[in-house]
Amino acid sequence: MVRVDDWAWSTTNWLRRAWACSSSGTAATADASASPPPTAMSTGKTERAAGAGAGAGAGAGASAGAGAGAGASAGAGVGAGAGEGEGGGILFEGVGFRYPGKEAWALRGIDLAIPTGESVALVGENGAGKTTLVKLLTRLYEPTEGRILLDGRDLRDIEVGELRRRFGVLFQDFNQYQLRVRENVGFGSIEHVDDGARVQRAVERGGAGEVVAAMTAGLETPLGRWFQDGTELSGGQWQKIALARAFMREESDILVLDEPTAALDAEAEHAVFERFRELSHGRTTIVISHRFPTVRMAKKIVVIDHGTIVEQGTHDELVALDGKYARMFALQAEGYR
């Protein structure tokens, strides 16, 4: 029978080799390019060992006063002016994306500025293009047209390892690794997986402290049912572990959370976002959420519909606009009455 320690060692070393190959921009060796041990259960389609968040994962962005069409100009199709934000922050210029073999555009005509240190919430119906936009930003996808700048540099001109070290990411289809807590969290920054203090800090920041404290073996507890004495978690507990994984990247200055609290109850969600606000001070944050109490915490809200930006501004500005955001907000508020 394979022991969890051996499995963890094998998987961790494979991920380290894959990360090294990706960061250096060189082709993987035959050993490093081999298929990884099958440690990730079926939920993690977008996670990559060498990808954004290094297994971390999946809006909150430009402030209302920092350009990008904020304020009273929150009407349909508002975007960043050409060249605005080139000195710092994130800038989408005429970005469009089509999936291979598809005629329809997933995103088209995206112009958006997110100044450094600001927060933005991305909202819209399922399939509107919110997650696609984030995957373009983290270079999991490449734009079909247009360009994306980070601090004035085209993403395509930035070395992949350098770029991805700047991101802490949690995608909604996060992985559930059949490994110990240490690896499940530590894979967020593979080079620090053996740093117990760092892993523990990430656990606390992700709201998983109580979950791990209740386990007899703590960080060394196997998760899932593949191994003897493995501990299976609830959906909300797995999500806290995945959120902790995103917080492993302590040096990252851009945090991206894609529906990070979908499996949490209201009280746990509030605690997560209060902690997130504290930890994101001075960082650029982008959050995708369908929950308007979460969305309202952003300084700026961007509404995406059928692959285009149709509105952007503060919560109060968009409600006063009485457009798509106002209708979505009213529908959700009605459900609580």
Secondary structure, 3 states (H helix, E strand, C coil): CCCHHHHHHHHHHHHHHHHHHHHHCCCCCCCCCCCCCCCECCCCCCCCCCCHHHCCCCCCECCCCCCCCCHHHCCCCCCCCCCCCCCCCEEEEEEEECCCCCCCCCEEEEEEEECCCCEEEEECCCCCCHHHHHHHHCCCCCCCEEEEEECCEEHHHCCHHHHHHCEEEECCCCCCECCEHHHHHHHHHHHHCCCHHHHHHHHHHCCCHHHHHCCCCHHHCEECCCCCCCECCCHHHHHHHHHHHHCCCCCCCEEEEECCCCCCCHHHHHHHHHHHHHHCCCCEEEEECCCHHHHCCCCEEEEEECCEEEEEECHHHHHHHCCHHHHHHHHHHHCCC
